Amino acid sequence: MTARYDLAKIKLGKLMTDPDAEGIILDVIPDLKASPTYLVARTLTASAALKLAEAQIGAEKASELRRRVEALEALEA
């Protein structure tokens, strides 16, 4: 069974339909949906989109976002 929050496999757009994950993402990147690159980024895997965003938000915020989203998996177990 595939992990629900496998950032290497799930598209950012799909991840944004999950209220818990969306809340975390928008907490770390509040203006994401207003960004012109969001339309393209949501078609990428969440991991690839996060790598692109890292240049704008910094490695520390990118790591925090990844850690918090991946922690949702443990909450479901």
Phi, psi and omega per residue, in radians:
M1 nan 2.347 -3.135
T2 -1.350 2.438 3.094
A3 -1.141 2.417 -3.105
R4 -1.102 -0.580 -3.074
Y5 -1.975 0.657 3.094
D6 -1.340 1.709 -3.022
L7 -1.120 -0.351 3.114
A8 -1.370 -0.273 -3.077
K9 -2.029 -0.555 -3.074
I10 -1.493 2.411 3.093
K11 -1.285 2.575 3.130
L12 -1.007 -0.723 3.139
G13 -1.025 -0.730 3.103
K14 -1.172 -0.731 3.139
L15 -1.070 -0.613 -3.127
M16 -1.251 -0.171 3.075
T17 -1.492 -0.170 3.093
D18 -1.561 2.034 -3.063
P19 -1.005 -0.664 3.138
D20 -1.165 -0.823 -3.141
A21 -1.166 -0.742 3.126
E22 -1.049 -0.728 3.120
G23 -1.039 -0.728 3.114
I24 -1.168 -0.817 -3.107
I25 -1.055 -0.795 -3.123
L26 -1.281 -0.385 3.034
D27 -1.198 -0.685 -3.124
V28 -1.458 -0.657 -3.131
I29 -2.208 1.347 -3.014
P30 -1.047 -0.544 -3.087
D31 -1.697 0.311 -3.076
L32 -0.963 -0.865 -3.060
K33 -1.176 -0.381 3.115
A34 -1.483 -0.210 -3.102
S35 -1.260 2.352 3.104
P36 -1.094 -0.393 -3.140
T37 -1.441 -0.147 -3.115
Y38 -1.051 -0.690 -3.120
L39 -1.047 -0.631 3.092
V40 -1.398 -0.785 -3.065
A41 -1.042 -0.592 -3.099
R42 -1.213 -0.252 3.092
T43 -1.532 -0.169 3.135
L44 -1.556 2.840 2.979
T45 -1.097 2.672 -3.135
A46 -1.029 -0.644 3.136
S47 -1.117 -0.779 3.134
A48 -1.160 -0.718 3.117
A49 -1.113 -0.667 3.134
L50 -1.163 -0.655 3.093
K51 -1.105 -0.700 3.101
L52 -1.177 -0.716 -3.116
A53 -1.195 -0.459 -3.096
E54 -0.966 -0.585 3.131
A55 -1.114 -0.510 -3.119
Q56 -1.656 -0.638 -3.048
I57 -1.736 -0.251 -3.137
G58 1.607 2.723 -3.077
A59 -1.137 -0.631 -3.099
E60 -1.141 -0.802 3.117
K61 -1.178 -0.653 3.112
A62 -1.096 -0.744 3.108
S63 -1.134 -0.706 3.113
E64 -1.077 -0.790 -3.140
L65 -1.066 -0.845 3.130
R66 -1.018 -0.827 -3.115
R67 -1.066 -0.791 -3.093
R68 -1.185 -0.714 3.130
V69 -1.184 -0.788 -3.140
E70 -1.125 -0.495 3.104
A71 -1.168 -0.387 3.090
L72 -1.057 -0.569 3.124
E73 -1.026 -0.750 -3.124
A74 -1.157 -0.554 3.129
L75 -1.186 -0.479 -3.126
E76 -1.467 -0.295 -3.066
A77 -1.266 nan nan
